[in-house]
């Protein structure tokens, strides 16, 4: 056992450990500095209004708060709306133009005004921007069926290919 006191870590292991710590530090620094370069949106649904168009179709008006936490501009290519019904069925919504929504809300004043601009293609959100938008779609179901939904899902596509998925609480669709 006298050799036990003389055991030393080889010098190449010491240098290898120091090099690993330096590389890990540099990697952490690069990742920290690039955290704002990821194209994405953070958002949540603030308010939902259902307007029965007739017995078999409903207009869903969703007020959404959107935040662009990145340092790059998010340019909308397309907006898709879905509703997940109580039985798990997913229905795609047909988009409604802002002018058509204004006509409907003018005719049916009981549902209130349009509070924010409608989210549409070519909308752009600069880095660190936050604001509210309206997402409108018609669904081929009665308002009672939509009222019993699991939730709404909104997909916002960026022109560069990134897709942001916004789901109402309880919506687990694809």
RODREN-821128 format. One record per atom (N, C-alpha, C): residue number from 0; x, z, y. Coordinates in Angstrom, 3 decimals, decimal comma. Example, Ala and Ser with C-alpha at 12.3 -4.5 7.8 and 13.67 -1.06 7.14 Angstrom:
{r 0; {13,190; 7,800; -5,690}};
{r 0; {12,300; 7,800; -4,500}};
{r 0; {13,200; 7,800; -3,300}};
{r 1; {12,850; 7,080; -2,250}};
{r 1; {13,670; 7,140; -1,060}};
{r 1; {12,900; 7,870; 0,030}};
***
This chain:
{r 0; {0,778; 0,000; -1,206}};
{r 0; {0,000; 0,000; 0,000}};
{r 0; {0,827; 0,000; 1,282}};
{r 1; {2,108; 0,046; 1,206}};
{r 1; {2,878; 0,031; 2,433}};
{r 1; {2,749; -1,282; 3,207}};
{r 2; {2,361; -2,409; 2,547}};
{r 2; {2,217; -3,700; 3,231}};
{r 2; {0,946; -3,772; 4,070}};
{r 3; {0,060; -2,860; 3,843}};
{r 3; {-1,216; -2,886; 4,553}};
{r 3; {-1,014; -2,680; 6,057}};
{r 4; {-0,124; -1,875; 6,455}};
{r 4; {0,123; -1,614; 7,865}};
{r 4; {0,758; -2,811; 8,559}};
{r 5; {1,398; -3,672; 7,821}};
{r 5; {2,094; -4,810; 8,415}};
{r 5; {1,262; -6,089; 8,412}};
{r 6; {-0,010; -6,027; 7,962}};
{r 6; {-0,839; -7,236; 7,923}};
{r 6; {-1,168; -7,685; 9,336}};
{r 7; {-0,984; -8,975; 9,597}};
{r 7; {-1,278; -9,545; 10,902}};
{r 7; {-2,121; -10,799; 10,723}};
{r 8; {-2,976; -11,043; 11,696}};
{r 8; {-3,772; -12,259; 11,684}};
{r 8; {-2,851; -13,408; 12,053}};
{r 9; {-2,877; -14,494; 11,281}};
{r 9; {-2,006; -15,633; 11,622}};
{r 9; {-2,314; -16,146; 13,033}};
{r 10; {-1,308; -16,597; 13,711}};
{r 10; {-1,468; -17,012; 15,102}};
{r 10; {-2,403; -18,217; 15,253}};
{r 11; {-2,448; -19,141; 14,260}};
{r 11; {-3,349; -20,293; 14,395}};
{r 11; {-4,812; -19,855; 14,356}};
{r 12; {-5,131; -18,755; 13,660}};
{r 12; {-6,510; -18,248; 13,632}};
{r 12; {-6,872; -17,663; 14,993}};
{r 13; {-5,935; -16,985; 15,629}};
{r 13; {-6,177; -16,448; 16,975}};
{r 13; {-6,472; -17,587; 17,952}};
{r 14; {-5,644; -18,618; 17,918}};
{r 14; {-5,829; -19,744; 18,833}};
{r 14; {-7,111; -20,521; 18,526}};
{r 15; {-7,448; -20,632; 17,258}};
{r 15; {-8,690; -21,290; 16,860}};
{r 15; {-9,902; -20,513; 17,380}};
{r 16; {-9,858; -19,199; 17,301}};
{r 16; {-10,953; -18,358; 17,827}};
{r 16; {-11,082; -18,499; 19,333}};
{r 17; {-9,955; -18,502; 20,037}};
{r 17; {-9,978; -18,667; 21,494}};
{r 17; {-10,533; -20,042; 21,864}};
{r 18; {-10,127; -21,071; 21,134}};
{r 18; {-10,629; -22,423; 21,405}};
{r 18; {-12,140; -22,499; 21,168}};
{r 19; {-12,636; -21,859; 20,111}};
{r 19; {-14,082; -21,864; 19,834}};
{r 19; {-14,860; -21,180; 20,949}};
{r 20; {-14,347; -20,088; 21,473}};
{r 20; {-15,008; -19,385; 22,573}};
{r 20; {-15,038; -20,269; 23,826}};
{r 21; {-13,947; -20,962; 24,114}};
{r 21; {-13,895; -21,844; 25,286}};
{r 21; {-14,879; -23,003; 25,128}};
{r 22; {-14,903; -23,632; 23,950}};
{r 22; {-15,822; -24,747; 23,713}};
{r 22; {-17,268; -24,275; 23,806}};
{r 23; {-17,596; -23,122; 23,245}};
{r 23; {-18,957; -22,583; 23,317}};
{r 23; {-19,347; -22,303; 24,768}};
{r 24; {-18,421; -21,785; 25,559}};
{r 24; {-18,694; -21,537; 26,976}};
{r 24; {-18,955; -22,823; 27,742}};
{r 25; {-18,139; -23,845; 27,479}};
{r 25; {-18,346; -25,134; 28,149}};
{r 25; {-19,674; -25,767; 27,741}};
{r 26; {-20,011; -25,687; 26,465}};
{r 26; {-21,280; -26,225; 25,987}};
{r 26; {-22,467; -25,507; 26,634}};
{r 27; {-22,396; -24,185; 26,731}};
{r 27; {-23,461; -23,412; 27,383}};
{r 27; {-23,585; -23,807; 28,854}};
{r 28; {-22,475; -24,028; 29,526}};
{r 28; {-22,486; -24,430; 30,932}};
{r 28; {-23,133; -25,802; 31,108}};
{r 29; {-22,805; -26,762; 30,240}};
{r 29; {-23,395; -28,107; 30,317}};
{r 29; {-24,895; -28,041; 30,076}};
{r 30; {-25,316; -27,316; 29,051}};
{r 30; {-26,746; -27,196; 28,763}};
{r 30; {-27,490; -26,512; 29,900}};
{r 31; {-26,895; -25,491; 30,494}};
{r 31; {-27,526; -24,789; 31,610}};
{r 31; {-27,687; -25,705; 32,821}};
{r 32; {-26,678; -26,509; 33,109}};
{r 32; {-26,747; -27,401; 34,267}};
{r 32; {-27,699; -28,575; 34,057}};
{r 33; {-27,994; -28,949; 32,811}};
{r 33; {-28,884; -30,073; 32,532}};
{r 33; {-30,312; -29,647; 32,208}};
{r 34; {-30,659; -28,412; 32,419}};
{r 34; {-31,984; -27,937; 32,049}};
{r 34; {-33,090; -28,617; 32,859}};
{r 35; {-32,814; -29,119; 34,012}};
{r 35; {-33,820; -29,765; 34,846}};
{r 35; {-33,907; -31,269; 34,658}};
{r 36; {-33,134; -31,834; 33,744}};
{r 36; {-33,132; -33,287; 33,586}};
{r 36; {-34,089; -33,755; 32,496}};
{r 37; {-34,833; -32,846; 31,891}};
{r 37; {-35,775; -33,216; 30,840}};
{r 37; {-37,103; -33,607; 31,483}};
{r 38; {-37,593; -34,809; 31,160}};
{r 38; {-38,838; -35,310; 31,736}};
{r 38; {-40,008; -34,661; 31,003}};
{r 39; {-40,780; -33,839; 31,727}};
{r 39; {-41,934; -33,175; 31,128}};
{r 39; {-42,809; -32,608; 32,228}};
{r 40; {-44,016; -32,269; 31,854}};
{r 40; {-44,945; -31,602; 32,754}};
{r 40; {-45,425; -30,327; 32,099}};
{r 41; {-45,699; -29,334; 32,906}};
{r 41; {-46,375; -28,134; 32,442}};
{r 41; {-47,733; -28,120; 33,131}};
{r 42; {-48,769; -27,824; 32,378}};
{r 42; {-50,091; -27,873; 32,981}};
{r 42; {-51,070; -26,996; 32,227}};
{r 43; {-52,183; -26,721; 32,899}};
{r 43; {-53,253; -25,958; 32,269}};
{r 43; {-54,579; -26,375; 32,885}};
{r 44; {-55,626; -26,249; 32,092}};
{r 44; {-56,966; -26,612; 32,548}};
{r 44; {-57,554; -25,420; 33,290}};
{r 45; {-57,957; -25,643; 34,544}};
{r 45; {-58,500; -24,570; 35,362}};
{r 45; {-60,013; -24,451; 35,220}};
{r 46; {-60,688; -25,607; 35,171}};
{r 46; {-62,147; -25,600; 35,173}};
{r 46; {-62,643; -26,826; 34,426}};
{r 47; {-63,758; -26,668; 33,715}};
{r 47; {-64,371; -27,767; 32,981}};
{r 47; {-65,827; -27,883; 33,403}};
{r 48; {-66,231; -29,114; 33,741}};
{r 48; {-67,645; -29,375; 34,041}};
{r 48; {-68,133; -30,489; 33,128}};
{r 49; {-69,291; -30,291; 32,513}};
{r 49; {-69,902; -31,306; 31,660}};
{r 49; {-71,148; -31,832; 32,345}};
{r 50; {-71,208; -33,150; 32,493}};
{r 50; {-72,345; -33,799; 33,145}};
{r 50; {-73,007; -34,705; 32,119}};
{r 51; {-74,250; -34,395; 31,708}};
{r 51; {-74,920; -35,271; 30,741}};
{r 51; {-75,279; -36,607; 31,389}};
{r 52; {-74,741; -37,691; 30,853}};
{r 52; {-75,059; -39,025; 31,366}};
{r 52; {-76,405; -39,490; 30,794}};
{r 53; {-76,625; -39,216; 29,523}};
{r 53; {-77,914; -39,445; 28,864}};
{r 53; {-77,935; -38,560; 27,626}};
{r 54; {-78,872; -38,799; 26,707}};
{r 54; {-78,980; -37,931; 25,530}};
{r 54; {-77,786; -38,052; 24,592}};
{r 55; {-77,073; -39,156; 24,654}};
{r 55; {-76,009; -39,407; 23,686}};
{r 55; {-74,621; -39,559; 24,313}};
{r 56; {-74,458; -39,256; 25,582}};
{r 56; {-73,115; -39,324; 26,180}};
{r 56; {-72,978; -38,295; 27,293}};
{r 57; {-71,731; -37,862; 27,471}};
{r 57; {-71,429; -36,799; 28,423}};
{r 57; {-70,182; -37,167; 29,208}};
{r 58; {-70,183; -36,838; 30,480}};
{r 58; {-69,003; -37,000; 31,327}};
{r 58; {-68,338; -35,627; 31,428}};
{r 59; {-67,064; -35,554; 31,058}};
{r 59; {-66,300; -34,316; 31,170}};
{r 59; {-65,378; -34,415; 32,376}};
{r 60; {-65,499; -33,445; 33,280}};
{r 60; {-64,666; -33,383; 34,478}};
{r 60; {-63,771; -32,156; 34,333}};
{r 61; {-62,465; -32,395; 34,189}};
{r 61; {-61,505; -31,315; 33,953}};
{r 61; {-60,597; -31,171; 35,165}};
{r 62; {-60,561; -29,985; 35,727}};
{r 62; {-59,646; -29,689; 36,827}};
{r 62; {-58,370; -29,127; 36,216}};
{r 63; {-57,238; -29,764; 36,499}};
{r 63; {-55,970; -29,435; 35,846}};
{r 63; {-54,911; -29,100; 36,893}};
{r 64; {-54,171; -28,019; 36,670}};
{r 64; {-53,013; -27,692; 37,512}};
{r 64; {-51,778; -28,211; 36,796}};
{r 65; {-51,007; -29,054; 37,499}};
{r 65; {-49,841; -29,709; 36,922}};
{r 65; {-48,595; -29,259; 37,669}};
{r 66; {-47,518; -29,014; 36,889}};
{r 66; {-46,232; -28,652; 37,482}};
{r 66; {-45,154; -29,504; 36,823}};
{r 67; {-44,291; -30,077; 37,636}};
{r 67; {-43,127; -30,816; 37,139}};
{r 67; {-41,901; -29,921; 37,331}};
{r 68; {-41,466; -29,214; 36,270}};
{r 68; {-40,339; -28,300; 36,420}};
{r 68; {-38,979; -28,995; 36,430}};
{r 69; {-38,957; -30,285; 36,143}};
{r 69; {-37,692; -31,018; 36,053}};
{r 69; {-37,192; -31,411; 37,446}};
{r 70; {-35,981; -31,932; 37,470}};
{r 70; {-35,399; -32,437; 38,709}};
{r 70; {-35,629; -33,935; 38,864}};
{r 71; {-36,265; -34,563; 37,889}};
{r 71; {-36,508; -35,999; 37,910}};
{r 71; {-37,996; -36,262; 38,122}};
{r 72; {-38,300; -37,449; 38,611}};
{r 72; {-39,681; -37,822; 38,894}};
{r 72; {-40,405; -38,225; 37,613}};
{r 73; {-41,625; -37,744; 37,456}};
{r 73; {-42,489; -38,096; 36,328}};
{r 73; {-43,491; -39,116; 36,860}};
{r 74; {-43,477; -40,335; 36,309}};
{r 74; {-44,400; -41,398; 36,722}};
{r 74; {-45,373; -41,634; 35,568}};
{r 75; {-46,652; -41,502; 35,849}};
{r 75; {-47,683; -41,615; 34,819}};
{r 75; {-47,879; -43,071; 34,432}};
{r 76; {-47,801; -43,337; 33,128}};
{r 76; {-48,110; -44,661; 32,612}};
{r 76; {-49,564; -44,734; 32,152}};
{r 77; {-50,041; -43,673; 31,492}};
{r 77; {-51,398; -43,677; 30,963}};
{r 77; {-51,867; -42,244; 30,726}};
{r 78; {-53,175; -42,052; 30,787}};
{r 78; {-53,789; -40,750; 30,534}};
{r 78; {-54,859; -40,952; 29,462}};
{r 79; {-54,770; -40,164; 28,381}};
{r 79; {-55,741; -40,225; 27,289}};
{r 79; {-56,427; -38,866; 27,185}};
{r 80; {-57,730; -38,876; 27,005}};
{r 80; {-58,483; -37,635; 26,834}};
{r 80; {-59,154; -37,638; 25,474}};
{r 81; {-59,149; -36,464; 24,836}};
{r 81; {-59,823; -36,281; 23,550}};
{r 81; {-60,588; -34,976; 23,602}};
{r 82; {-61,620; -34,888; 22,776}};
{r 82; {-62,314; -33,622; 22,589}};
{r 82; {-62,327; -33,351; 21,091}};
{r 83; {-62,079; -32,109; 20,726}};
{r 83; {-62,157; -31,695; 19,336}};
{r 83; {-63,449; -30,907; 19,195}};
{r 84; {-64,379; -31,470; 18,451}};
{r 84; {-65,688; -30,853; 18,286}};
{r 84; {-65,608; -29,641; 17,368}};
{r 85; {-66,695; -28,897; 17,284}};
{r 85; {-66,732; -27,673; 16,486}};
{r 85; {-66,446; -27,937; 15,011}};
{r 86; {-66,814; -29,120; 14,502}};
{r 86; {-66,573; -29,437; 13,091}};
{r 86; {-65,177; -30,018; 12,854}};
{r 87; {-64,340; -30,107; 13,893}};
{r 87; {-62,976; -30,609; 13,758}};
{r 87; {-62,819; -32,090; 14,045}};
{r 88; {-63,908; -32,786; 14,304}};
{r 88; {-63,853; -34,215; 14,618}};
{r 88; {-63,222; -34,430; 15,985}};
{r 89; {-62,297; -35,392; 16,058}};
{r 89; {-61,678; -35,748; 17,338}};
{r 89; {-62,333; -37,002; 17,884}};
{r 90; {-62,757; -36,934; 19,138}};
{r 90; {-63,340; -38,102; 19,801}};
{r 90; {-62,464; -38,497; 20,973}};
{r 91; {-62,137; -39,786; 21,056}};
{r 91; {-61,403; -40,293; 22,210}};
{r 91; {-62,378; -40,521; 23,353}};
{r 92; {-61,954; -40,155; 24,549}};
{r 92; {-62,787; -40,358; 25,728}};
{r 92; {-62,425; -41,650; 26,432}};
{r 93; {-63,410; -42,219; 27,089}};
{r 93; {-63,177; -43,394; 27,927}};
{r 93; {-62,933; -42,917; 29,352}};
{r 94; {-61,856; -43,362; 29,987}};
{r 94; {-61,555; -42,881; 31,344}};
{r 94; {-62,606; -43,340; 32,353}};
{r 95; {-62,761; -42,532; 33,405}};
{r 95; {-63,703; -42,826; 34,477}};
{r 95; {-62,901; -42,947; 35,767}};
{r 96; {-63,166; -43,989; 36,530}};
{r 96; {-62,461; -44,205; 37,795}};
{r 96; {-62,939; -43,199; 38,843}};
{r 97; {-62,070; -42,930; 39,817}};
{r 97; {-62,393; -41,973; 40,871}};
{r 97; {-63,633; -42,392; 41,656}};
{r 98; {-63,764; -43,676; 41,946}};
{r 98; {-64,916; -44,159; 42,698}};
{r 98; {-66,211; -43,953; 41,909}};
{r 99; {-66,179; -44,201; 40,597}};
{r 99; {-67,366; -43,988; 39,771}};
{r 99; {-67,723; -42,503; 39,697}};
{r 100; {-66,711; -41,656; 39,590}};
{r 100; {-66,970; -40,218; 39,588}};
{r 100; {-67,601; -39,778; 40,897}};
{r 101; {-67,103; -40,305; 42,017}};
{r 101; {-67,673; -39,958; 43,317}};
{r 101; {-69,140; -40,368; 43,403}};
{r 102; {-69,488; -41,546; 42,869}};
{r 102; {-70,887; -41,992; 42,880}};
{r 102; {-71,760; -41,059; 42,046}};
{r 103; {-71,282; -40,658; 40,890}};
{r 103; {-72,057; -39,759; 40,019}};
{r 103; {-72,240; -38,409; 40,692}};
{r 104; {-71,176; -37,865; 41,267}};
{r 104; {-71,273; -36,545; 41,893}};
{r 104; {-72,105; -36,582; 43,167}};
{r 105; {-72,120; -37,719; 43,876}};
{r 105; {-73,001; -37,864; 45,045}};
{r 105; {-74,465; -37,883; 44,618}};
{r 106; {-74,755; -38,539; 43,505}};
{r 106; {-76,132; -38,624; 43,026}};
{r 106; {-76,600; -37,306; 42,406}};
{r 107; {-75,689; -36,583; 41,759}};
{r 107; {-76,025; -35,329; 41,087}};
{r 107; {-75,302; -34,171; 41,769}};
{r 108; {-75,772; -33,813; 42,947}};
{r 108; {-75,075; -32,815; 43,768}};
{r 108; {-75,026; -31,435; 43,124}};
{r 109; {-75,864; -31,193; 42,125}};
{r 109; {-75,879; -29,893; 41,450}};
{r 109; {-74,562; -29,601; 40,735}};
{r 110; {-73,805; -30,645; 40,387}};
{r 110; {-72,540; -30,471; 39,668}};
{r 110; {-71,349; -30,284; 40,607}};
{r 111; {-71,588; -30,294; 41,900}};
{r 111; {-70,535; -30,039; 42,867}};
{r 111; {-69,736; -31,284; 43,212}};
{r 112; {-68,807; -31,159; 44,153}};
{r 112; {-67,998; -32,310; 44,580}};
{r 112; {-66,767; -32,497; 43,697}};
{r 113; {-66,044; -33,554; 43,989}};
{r 113; {-64,728; -33,747; 43,371}};
{r 113; {-63,745; -32,969; 44,227}};
{r 114; {-62,998; -32,080; 43,599}};
{r 114; {-62,098; -31,212; 44,351}};
{r 114; {-60,705; -31,810; 44,537}};
{r 115; {-60,254; -32,604; 43,578}};
{r 115; {-58,889; -33,124; 43,597}};
{r 115; {-58,898; -34,605; 43,243}};
{r 116; {-57,812; -35,321; 43,562}};
{r 116; {-57,718; -36,725; 43,160}};
{r 116; {-57,689; -36,846; 41,635}};
{r 117; {-58,196; -37,963; 41,134}};
{r 117; {-58,205; -38,218; 39,699}};
{r 117; {-56,801; -38,617; 39,248}};
{r 118; {-56,354; -38,056; 38,141}};
{r 118; {-55,052; -38,397; 37,556}};
{r 118; {-55,147; -39,788; 36,945}};
{r 119; {-54,257; -40,679; 37,374}};
{r 119; {-54,325; -42,074; 36,922}};
{r 119; {-52,918; -42,643; 36,776}};
{r 120; {-52,867; -43,841; 36,227}};
{r 120; {-51,593; -44,543; 36,061}};
{r 120; {-50,933; -44,739; 37,423}};
{r 121; {-49,634; -44,717; 37,429}};
{r 121; {-48,771; -44,898; 38,594}};
{r 121; {-48,711; -43,685; 39,517}};
{r 122; {-49,420; -42,590; 39,181}};
{r 122; {-49,219; -41,352; 39,930}};
{r 122; {-47,800; -40,879; 39,643}};
{r 123; {-47,123; -40,378; 40,643}};
{r 123; {-45,762; -39,882; 40,417}};
{r 123; {-45,644; -38,468; 40,971}};
{r 124; {-44,899; -37,657; 40,232}};
{r 124; {-44,690; -36,270; 40,600}};
{r 124; {-43,187; -36,036; 40,685}};
{r 125; {-42,697; -35,774; 41,899}};
{r 125; {-41,271; -35,546; 42,095}};
{r 125; {-40,867; -34,220; 41,461}};
{r 126; {-39,579; -34,009; 41,323}};
{r 126; {-39,085; -32,777; 40,731}};
{r 126; {-39,547; -31,549; 41,487}};
{r 127; {-39,883; -30,496; 40,741}};
{r 127; {-40,339; -29,204; 41,274}};
{r 127; {-41,675; -29,297; 41,996}};
{r 128; {-42,458; -30,341; 41,751}};
{r 128; {-43,773; -30,510; 42,369}};
{r 128; {-44,811; -29,729; 41,586}};
{r 129; {-45,805; -29,209; 42,291}};
{r 129; {-46,946; -28,571; 41,640}};
{r 129; {-48,196; -28,910; 42,425}};
{r 130; {-49,279; -29,226; 41,719}};
{r 130; {-50,533; -29,544; 42,378}};
{r 130; {-51,665; -29,666; 41,371}};
{r 131; {-52,837; -29,950; 41,884}};
{r 131; {-54,029; -30,058; 41,047}};
{r 131; {-54,510; -31,492; 40,996}};
{r 132; {-55,019; -31,880; 39,846}};
{r 132; {-55,597; -33,209; 39,623}};
{r 132; {-56,865; -33,048; 38,796}};
{r 133; {-57,684; -34,087; 38,815}};
{r 133; {-58,909; -34,135; 38,026}};
{r 133; {-58,738; -35,179; 36,938}};
{r 134; {-59,122; -34,829; 35,713}};
{r 134; {-59,118; -35,767; 34,588}};
{r 134; {-60,579; -35,942; 34,183}};
{r 135; {-61,036; -37,205; 34,133}};
{r 135; {-62,447; -37,488; 33,845}};
{r 135; {-62,541; -38,477; 32,696}};
{r 136; {-63,463; -38,194; 31,777}};
{r 136; {-63,685; -39,095; 30,644}};
{r 136; {-65,125; -38,963; 30,179}};
{r 137; {-65,627; -40,040; 29,581}};
{r 137; {-66,964; -39,988; 28,968}};
{r 137; {-66,779; -39,929; 27,460}};
{r 138; {-67,648; -39,173; 26,817}};
{r 138; {-67,624; -39,008; 25,370}};
{r 138; {-68,992; -39,363; 24,799}};
{r 139; {-69,019; -40,046; 23,659}};
{r 139; {-70,295; -40,493; 23,086}};
{r 139; {-71,009; -39,395; 22,287}};
{r 140; {-71,213; -38,261; 22,885}};
{r 140; {-71,935; -37,146; 22,268}};
{r 140; {-72,751; -36,444; 23,347}};
{r 141; {-73,723; -35,678; 22,922}};
{r 141; {-74,556; -34,940; 23,876}};
{r 141; {-73,744; -33,793; 24,485}};
{r 142; {-74,223; -33,314; 25,616}};
{r 142; {-73,536; -32,213; 26,294}};
{r 142; {-73,542; -30,957; 25,430}};
{r 143; {-74,591; -30,762; 24,637}};
{r 143; {-74,658; -29,590; 23,755}};
{r 143; {-73,558; -29,647; 22,694}};
{r 144; {-73,298; -30,835; 22,132}};
{r 144; {-72,219; -30,975; 21,144}};
{r 144; {-70,861; -30,709; 21,776}};
{r 145; {-70,652; -31,224; 22,971}};
{r 145; {-69,364; -31,038; 23,663}};
{r 145; {-69,203; -29,569; 24,071}};
{r 146; {-70,300; -28,915; 24,431}};
{r 146; {-70,241; -27,503; 24,832}};
{r 146; {-69,733; -26,615; 23,692}};
{r 147; {-70,031; -26,970; 22,455}};
{r 147; {-69,607; -26,183; 21,292}};
{r 147; {-68,225; -26,611; 20,782}};
{r 148; {-67,461; -27,280; 21,578}};
{r 148; {-66,160; -27,830; 21,185}};
{r 148; {-65,148; -26,736; 20,874}};
{r 149; {-64,088; -27,170; 20,185}};
{r 149; {-62,912; -26,315; 20,018}};
{r 149; {-62,014; -26,438; 21,234}};
{r 150; {-61,992; -27,624; 21,850}};
{r 150; {-61,201; -27,788; 23,053}};
{r 150; {-60,945; -29,238; 23,406}};
{r 151; {-60,443; -29,429; 24,608}};
{r 151; {-60,042; -30,745; 25,091}};
{r 151; {-58,530; -30,893; 24,928}};
{r 152; {-58,094; -32,138; 24,706}};
{r 152; {-56,673; -32,473; 24,639}};
{r 152; {-56,440; -33,638; 25,594}};
{r 153; {-55,448; -33,504; 26,454}};
{r 153; {-55,095; -34,560; 27,406}};
{r 153; {-53,657; -34,962; 27,129}};
{r 154; {-53,428; -36,268; 26,949}};
{r 154; {-52,088; -36,797; 26,729}};
{r 154; {-51,701; -37,611; 27,957}};
{r 155; {-50,586; -37,256; 28,574}};
{r 155; {-50,097; -37,958; 29,759}};
{r 155; {-48,777; -38,612; 29,386}};
{r 156; {-48,740; -39,947; 29,448}};
{r 156; {-47,541; -40,713; 29,092}};
{r 156; {-46,725; -41,013; 30,341}};
{r 157; {-45,414; -40,825; 30,233}};
{r 157; {-44,497; -41,182; 31,313}};
{r 157; {-44,030; -42,619; 31,100}};
{r 158; {-43,644; -43,305; 32,154}};
{r 158; {-43,182; -44,686; 32,022}};
{r 158; {-41,906; -44,793; 31,197}};
{r 159; {-41,138; -43,726; 31,108}};
{r 159; {-39,908; -43,736; 30,316}};
{r 159; {-40,135; -43,357; 28,864}};
{r 160; {-41,388; -43,062; 28,482}};
{r 160; {-41,701; -42,795; 27,086}};
{r 160; {-42,050; -41,361; 26,747}};
{r 161; {-41,766; -40,417; 27,609}};
{r 161; {-42,096; -39,022; 27,309}};
{r 161; {-43,609; -38,834; 27,349}};
{r 162; {-44,135; -38,016; 26,450}};
{r 162; {-45,567; -37,734; 26,392}};
{r 162; {-45,760; -36,232; 26,546}};
{r 163; {-46,606; -35,859; 27,497}};
{r 163; {-46,953; -34,463; 27,694}};
{r 163; {-48,338; -34,237; 27,127}};
{r 164; {-48,469; -33,223; 26,282}};
{r 164; {-49,735; -32,898; 25,640}};
{r 164; {-50,264; -31,617; 26,248}};
{r 165; {-51,457; -31,696; 26,796}};
{r 165; {-52,116; -30,543; 27,379}};
{r 165; {-53,343; -30,239; 26,538}};
{r 166; {-53,418; -29,040; 25,990}};
{r 166; {-54,546; -28,673; 25,144}};
{r 166; {-55,236; -27,444; 25,708}};
{r 167; {-56,550; -27,508; 25,707}};
{r 167; {-57,355; -26,358; 26,097}};
{r 167; {-57,227; -25,296; 25,000}};
{r 168; {-57,399; -24,043; 25,338}};
{r 168; {-57,302; -22,980; 24,334}};
{r 168; {-58,209; -23,289; 23,149}};
{r 169; {-57,675; -23,189; 21,955}};
{r 169; {-58,451; -23,448; 20,745}};
{r 169; {-58,309; -24,856; 20,213}};
{r 170; {-57,775; -25,766; 21,001}};
{r 170; {-57,616; -27,159; 20,553}};
{r 170; {-56,287; -27,303; 19,844}};
{r 171; {-56,350; -27,789; 18,597}};
{r 171; {-55,129; -27,938; 17,816}};
{r 171; {-54,978; -29,370; 17,344}};
{r 172; {-55,615; -30,314; 17,993}};
{r 172; {-55,596; -31,716; 17,544}};
{r 172; {-54,221; -32,332; 17,597}};
{r 173; {-54,157; -33,589; 17,174}};
{r 173; {-52,868; -34,280; 17,086}};
{r 173; {-52,553; -34,984; 18,350}};
***
